[in-house]
Amino acid sequence: AQSVTQLGSHVSVSEGALVLLRCNYSSSVPPYLFWYVQYPNQGLQLLLKYTSAATLVKGINGFEAEFKKSETSFHLTKPSAHMSDAAEYFCAVSLYNQGGKLIFGQGTELSVKP
Amino acid sequence: NAGVMQNPRHLVRRRGQEARLRCSPMKGHSHVYWYRQLPEEGLKFMVYLQKENIIDESGMPKERFSAEFPKEGPSILRIQQVVRGDSAAYFCASSQIPTGQGSHEQYFGPGTRLTVT
């Protein structure tokens, strides 16, 4: 069965520093991969998605992620953190043969210090 | 184009009462997914529906929970005889076609926060 693991439930960075949020997946077939962001008391907003085209995916708000099949990873990065990036981030996987349900990681809360 | 709408945003029920959560998908979307987010946890898939059909309910608890998506009107997630453990945020998402086909993303609503007292 497929699963998603996000390393680090809390990550803290200084404003302007690199953001790196880790995501590893397990899947027996090529997956579709997603990163979502959730602000307090709100729904989830899609940051970016991997769909088996380019392995480096650019998303909104300056975020990007790289699909590495050999490492089964899909880490999320942003070169320079902004205070407004403070939120909960979720990595998710979907398989083409399972109707589209998303399997989520546990989430990583990002804090940005001034 | 309005996004996914959910109501109510907050719902308080006493133990043993029924909770009804509504979800209106984005215009043109015919696939609806329900997820539950327990405190300090990620989202867990519950059920996937198309109009008048339940496609995948592998994440639904066996008892007290049911879902429907009628031909007309919103999708409904119904919880009978609620217990304290049902307290959570319930999110609905919709997509144009199943996410697994062509990787169409799911658009999420703002959620319904259920509190059972």
Chai-1 contact restraints between the chains, C-beta under 6 A:
chainA,res_idxA,chainB,res_idxB,connection_type,confidence,min_distance_angstrom,max_distance_angstrom,comment,restraint_id
A,Y32,B,S103,contact,1.0,0.0,6.0,A-B,restraint_1
A,Q42,B,P110,contact,1.0,0.0,6.0,A-B,restraint_2
A,G43,B,F108,contact,1.0,0.0,6.0,A-B,restraint_3
A,G43,B,G109,contact,1.0,0.0,6.0,A-B,restraint_4
A,G43,B,P110,contact,1.0,0.0,6.0,A-B,restraint_5
A,G43,B,G111,contact,1.0,0.0,6.0,A-B,restraint_6
A,L44,B,F108,contact,1.0,0.0,6.0,A-B,restraint_7
A,L46,B,E105,contact,1.0,0.0,6.0,A-B,restraint_8
A,K49,B,E105,contact,1.0,0.0,6.0,A-B,restraint_9
A,T51,B,S103,contact,1.0,0.0,6.0,A-B,restraint_10
A,S94,B,T99,contact,1.0,0.0,6.0,A-B,restraint_11
A,S94,B,G100,contact,1.0,0.0,6.0,A-B,restraint_12
A,L95,B,G100,contact,1.0,0.0,6.0,A-B,restraint_13
A,Y96,B,G100,contact,1.0,0.0,6.0,A-B,restraint_14
A,Q98,B,G100,contact,1.0,0.0,6.0,A-B,restraint_15
A,G99,B,Y48,contact,1.0,0.0,6.0,A-B,restraint_16
A,G99,B,I55,contact,1.0,0.0,6.0,A-B,restraint_17
A,G99,B,D56,contact,1.0,0.0,6.0,A-B,restraint_18
A,G99,B,P98,contact,1.0,0.0,6.0,A-B,restraint_19
A,G99,B,G100,contact,1.0,0.0,6.0,A-B,restraint_20
A,G100,B,P98,contact,1.0,0.0,6.0,A-B,restraint_21
A,G100,B,T99,contact,1.0,0.0,6.0,A-B,restraint_22
A,G100,B,G100,contact,1.0,0.0,6.0,A-B,restraint_23
A,K101,B,F45,contact,1.0,0.0,6.0,A-B,restraint_24
A,K101,B,Y48,contact,1.0,0.0,6.0,A-B,restraint_25
A,F104,B,G42,contact,1.0,0.0,6.0,A-B,restraint_26
A,F104,B,L43,contact,1.0,0.0,6.0,A-B,restraint_27
A,G105,B,G42,contact,1.0,0.0,6.0,A-B,restraint_28
A,Q106,B,G42,contact,1.0,0.0,6.0,A-B,restraint_29
A,G107,B,G42,contact,1.0,0.0,6.0,A-B,restraint_30
